[in-house]
Amino acid sequence: MSRTWLFVAGAALLWVVLAITALSAGTVELMATAQQAFAAGFDPARMDAAAALDWHIIQHIRLPRVLLASLVGACLACAGAAMQGLLRNPLAEPGIVGVSAGAALAAVIVLYFGWVGFHSSLLPLSAVIGSCIALLLVLLVAGPAPSITTLILAGVAISAAMGGGIALALNFAPNPFAMQEISFWLMGSVAHRDLGQVSMILPFVLIGFACVLLSAKFLRALTLGEHTARSLGFSLVRGRVLILLGVALLTGASVAVAGIVGFVGLMVPHAVRLLVGPDPGRLLWTSAVVGAIFVLLIDLCVQWLSPASELKLGVLMSLLGAPFFLLLLRRTKFSGGF
């Protein structure tokens, strides 16, 4: 128990340091502006013009970026840990099995036809529905107990189909500006977002986390085999549906605001296992915590590496995740599995 609380305290402290660093990144001096804002009761009307502008930048540009980077990282890492536990497959991850592509395709369709203009909630809702459809298709193709190779091939097939739909939308984009906007969104980024988008995905995120975390005992029982889990009183159908619903909600909400940010759900759970062990129940929430820190750190690197023409978060994550995935495949080949 003491080790768990030590981990939580250390992770919280690291997140606070990274968050303050991210809020301070740029030409605005955070501490001086924060002191003036506190003295003025956080009312811009009581600040001088320069401090009010600085506080606006912090509140409406940097703070949403910090919150969304943390939320996206927590959602994708927790979803990846849940998928690995459900399929008992260390290579399972929402992006690998096509869920991110399904969410992206649904969101692109909404953006392409301009349906998001009817109501802002249509974008996250469409992404959630798209991720559910993609995940169901993968499981139908791979079968009830897929091998690693079958799962990867099914994910590749569904991702290719969804990618074809995205390419079709780009091909028939009404103008070059629309095509460029969709392309940049697909690369994955949490820049230029606002607090409205944070509140827009928050209900889906909370429900998704509830579904996944409530399945911790089921995932523990599942490590002993399906027959053992059933003998312990767990319903396999109910448990799978609850986890898949949670994964779809978490992934869809992330894709709706950040585009495709791959490999988070693959890398983070593997790193966390070295710290907390293989217990699926503990791995879920610890992966969420580490995922929030990891994506926030990578987003800081994005800002530092290319301050003039910003590198996209999803691009840098792919550059890091692809070699990790290849090393994981190599390890699987020579160890005969996990």
C-alpha positions in Angstrom: 0.0 0.0 0.0 2.8 2.4 0.9 4.4 1.7 -2.5 1.2 2.6 -4.3 0.7 5.8 -2.4 4.4 6.7 -3.1 3.8 6.1 -6.8 0.6 8.3 -6.7 2.4 11.1 -4.8 5.4 11.0 -7.2 3.2 10.9 -10.3 1.1 13.8 -9.0 4.2 15.9 -8.2 5.6 15.2 -11.7 2.4 16.2 -13.4 2.2 19.4 -11.4 5.8 20.3 -12.5 5.1 19.5 -16.1 1.8 21.4 -16.0 3.5 24.5 -14.6 6.3 24.1 -17.2 3.7 23.9 -20.0 1.8 26.9 -18.7 5.1 28.8 -18.6 6.3 27.8 -22.1 6.4 30.9 -24.3 7.1 34.6 -23.9 4.6 35.2 -21.1 5.9 35.2 -17.6 3.6 32.9 -15.7 4.5 33.8 -12.1 4.2 37.6 -12.5 0.9 37.2 -14.3 -0.4 34.7 -11.8 0.4 37.0 -8.9 -1.4 39.9 -10.5 -4.4 37.6 -11.4 -4.6 36.4 -7.8 -4.4 39.9 -6.4 -7.2 41.0 -8.8 -9.4 38.0 -7.8 -8.8 36.5 -11.3 -10.9 39.4 -12.8 -9.3 40.7 -16.0 -11.2 44.0 -15.5 -9.1 44.7 -12.4 -5.7 44.0 -14.1 -3.7 46.3 -16.2 -3.9 45.7 -20.0 -0.7 43.7 -20.3 -1.5 41.4 -17.4 -5.1 40.9 -18.6 -3.8 39.8 -22.1 -1.2 37.5 -20.5 -3.9 36.0 -18.3 -6.1 35.5 -21.3 -3.3 33.6 -23.1 -2.8 31.3 -20.1 -6.4 30.7 -19.4 -7.7 30.2 -23.0 -4.7 28.8 -24.9 -2.2 27.1 -22.5 -4.5 25.7 -19.9 -6.8 23.9 -22.3 -3.7 22.4 -24.0 -2.4 21.1 -20.7 -5.8 19.6 -19.7 -6.4 18.0 -23.1 -2.9 16.5 -23.4 -3.4 15.0 -19.9 -6.9 13.7 -20.7 -5.9 12.3 -24.1 -2.9 10.5 -22.5 -5.0 9.1 -19.6 -7.8 7.9 -21.9 -5.6 6.2 -24.5 -3.3 4.6 -21.9 -6.2 3.2 -19.9 -8.0 2.0 -23.0 -4.8 0.2 -24.1 -4.3 -1.5 -20.8 -8.0 -2.6 -20.9 -7.6 -4.0 -24.4 -4.5 -5.9 -23.4 -6.2 -7.3 -20.4 -9.4 -8.2 -22.2 -7.7 -9.9 -25.2 -4.8 -11.2 -23.0 -2.7 -9.9 -25.8 0.3 -7.6 -25.1 0.1 -6.1 -28.7 -3.5 -5.0 -28.3 -4.0 -1.3 -28.4 -6.9 0.9 -29.7 -4.9 2.3 -32.6 -3.4 -1.1 -33.5 -6.8 -2.8 -33.8 -8.4 0.0 -35.8 -10.5 1.8 -33.2 -8.7 5.2 -33.7 -9.1 4.9 -37.4 -12.8 4.2 -37.0 -13.3 7.2 -34.7 -11.3 9.4 -37.1 -13.4 8.3 -40.1 -16.6 9.1 -38.3 -15.3 12.5 -37.2 -14.0 13.3 -40.7 -17.5 12.5 -42.2 -19.1 14.9 -39.7 -16.5 17.6 -40.5 -16.7 16.9 -44.3 -20.5 17.4 -44.5 -20.5 20.2 -42.0 -22.9 18.4 -39.6 -20.9 19.7 -36.6 -22.5 23.1 -37.3 -25.9 21.7 -36.1 -24.5 20.9 -32.6 -21.0 20.7 -31.2 -21.6 17.4 -29.5 -22.0 15.7 -32.8 -18.2 15.5 -33.3 -17.4 13.5 -30.1 -20.6 11.4 -30.5 -19.7 10.5 -34.0 -16.1 9.6 -33.0 -17.4 7.3 -30.2 -19.9 5.6 -32.6 -17.1 5.1 -35.2 -14.7 3.6 -32.6 -17.5 1.2 -31.5 -18.2 0.1 -35.1 -14.4 -0.4 -35.8 -13.9 -2.4 -32.7 -16.8 -4.7 -33.3 -15.6 -5.3 -36.9 -12.2 -6.3 -35.7 -13.5 -8.7 -33.1 -15.9 -10.2 -35.7 -13.0 -10.7 -38.2 -10.5 -12.0 -35.6 -12.9 -14.3 -33.8 -13.7 -14.7 -30.0 -10.1 -15.8 -29.0 -7.7 -14.3 -31.6 -4.0 -15.0 -31.8 -1.6 -12.2 -31.9 -1.1 -12.5 -35.6 -4.9 -12.7 -36.3 -5.6 -9.7 -34.2 -2.9 -7.6 -35.9 -4.0 -8.7 -39.4 -7.7 -8.0 -38.5 -6.7 -4.6 -37.2 -4.6 -3.8 -40.3 -7.5 -4.8 -42.5 -10.1 -2.6 -40.7 -7.6 0.3 -40.4 -7.0 0.0 -44.1 -10.7 0.1 -44.9 -11.2 3.1 -42.5 -8.2 4.8 -44.0 -9.6 4.3 -47.4 -12.7 6.1 -46.3 -10.7 9.0 -44.9 -8.7 9.2 -48.1 -11.9 9.3 -50.1 -13.1 12.2 -48.0 -9.8 14.0 -48.6 -9.9 13.3 -52.3 -13.4 14.9 -52.7 -12.8 17.8 -50.2 -14.6 20.8 -51.5 -11.5 23.0 -51.5 -7.8 22.8 -50.6 -8.3 24.6 -47.3 -10.8 22.0 -46.2 -8.4 19.2 -47.2 -5.5 20.9 -45.4 -7.7 21.4 -42.2 -8.7 17.7 -42.2 -5.1 16.5 -42.8 -3.7 18.7 -40.0 -6.4 17.4 -37.7 -5.7 13.8 -38.5 -2.0 14.3 -37.6 -3.0 14.6 -34.0 -2.5 17.7 -31.9 -3.9 19.4 -28.8 -2.8 22.9 -29.8 -5.4 25.7 -30.5 -8.1 24.1 -28.4 -10.3 25.8 -25.8 -12.0 24.9 -22.5 -15.3 24.3 -24.4 -13.7 21.2 -26.0 -12.6 20.0 -22.6 -16.1 20.2 -21.2 -17.5 18.7 -24.5 -15.5 15.4 -24.1 -15.6 15.2 -20.3 -18.9 13.3 -20.0 -17.7 10.6 -22.4 -14.3 10.4 -20.6 -15.9 10.0 -17.2 -18.3 7.3 -18.4 -15.5 5.5 -20.2 -13.3 5.5 -17.2 -16.2 4.2 -15.0 -16.9 1.4 -17.4 -13.2 0.3 -17.6 -12.3 0.7 -13.9 -15.5 -1.2 -12.8 -14.1 -4.1 -14.9 -10.9 -4.4 -12.9 -12.1 -7.6 -11.0 -13.3 -9.2 -14.2 -9.9 -8.6 -15.8 -8.2 -10.1 -12.8 -10.3 -13.2 -13.1 -9.8 -13.3 -16.8 -6.1 -13.8 -16.4 -6.9 -17.2 -15.0 -8.9 -18.2 -18.1 -12.4 -17.8 -19.3 -13.7 -20.9 -17.6 -12.2 -19.8 -14.2 -13.7 -16.3 -14.6 -17.1 -17.9 -15.4 -16.9 -20.2 -12.4 -16.2 -17.2 -10.2 -19.5 -15.7 -11.1 -18.5 -13.3 -13.9 -20.5 -13.0 -17.0 -18.2 -13.0 -20.0 -20.6 -11.2 -22.3 -21.4 -8.5 -19.8 -17.8 -8.0 -18.9 -16.6 -7.8 -22.5 -19.4 -5.3 -23.4 -18.6 -3.1 -20.5 -14.9 -3.0 -21.3 -15.5 -2.5 -25.1 -17.9 0.3 -24.3 -15.4 2.0 -22.1 -12.6 1.7 -24.6 -14.8 3.1 -27.4 -15.8 6.1 -25.3 -12.2 6.8 -24.2 -10.8 6.5 -27.7 -13.6 8.3 -29.4 -13.4 11.2 -27.0 -9.6 11.5 -27.5 -9.8 11.3 -31.3 -12.6 13.9 -31.4 -10.4 16.6 -29.9 -6.9 15.5 -30.8 -7.1 13.5 -33.9 -5.1 10.3 -34.2 -2.4 10.0 -31.5 -1.1 6.4 -31.8 0.9 4.0 -29.7 0.1 5.6 -26.3 -2.0 2.6 -25.3 0.7 0.3 -26.4 3.8 1.9 -24.8 2.5 3.1 -21.5 1.0 -0.1 -20.1 4.2 -2.0 -20.9 6.3 0.6 -19.1 3.9 0.7 -16.1 4.0 -3.1 -15.7 7.7 -2.7 -14.8 6.6 -0.4 -11.9 3.5 -2.0 -10.5 3.5 -5.5 -11.9 1.0 -7.4 -14.2 -2.1 -7.0 -12.0 -4.7 -5.8 -14.6 -6.8 -4.0 -12.0 -3.9 -1.9 -10.7 -2.6 -1.4 -14.2 -5.7 0.4 -15.4 -5.5 3.4 -13.2 -1.7 3.6 -13.0 -1.6 3.5 -16.8 -4.0 6.4 -16.9 -1.8 8.5 -14.6 1.4 7.7 -16.4 -0.4 8.3 -19.8 -1.4 11.8 -18.7 2.2 12.6 -17.7 3.7 10.9 -20.9 1.5 12.8 -23.4 2.0 16.1 -21.6 5.7 15.6 -21.7 5.7 14.7 -25.4 3.5 17.8 -26.1 6.2 19.9 -24.3 8.8 18.3 -26.5 6.7 19.2 -29.6 6.7 22.9 -28.5 10.5 22.9 -27.8 11.6 21.0 -30.9 9.7 23.2 -33.4 8.6 26.5 -31.9 8.3 28.2 -35.3 6.4 25.6 -37.3 5.0 23.2 -34.7 5.5 19.5 -35.1 2.3 17.6 -34.6 1.9 15.5 -31.5 0.7 12.5 -33.4 3.7 12.6 -35.8 6.2 12.6 -32.9 4.3 9.9 -31.1 4.4 7.7 -34.2 8.2 8.3 -34.6 8.6 7.0 -31.0 6.0 4.3 -31.1 6.9 2.5 -34.3 10.4 1.4 -33.2 8.9 0.4 -29.8 6.4 -1.8 -31.6 9.1 -3.4 -33.8 11.1 -4.2 -30.7 8.1 -5.7 -29.1 7.5 -7.9 -32.1 11.1 -9.0 -32.0 10.9 -9.8 -28.4 7.7 -11.9 -29.1 9.5 -13.7 -31.9 12.4 -14.8 -29.8 10.6 -15.4 -26.5 7.7 -17.3 -28.1 5.1 -15.0 -26.5 4.6 -13.1 -23.3 
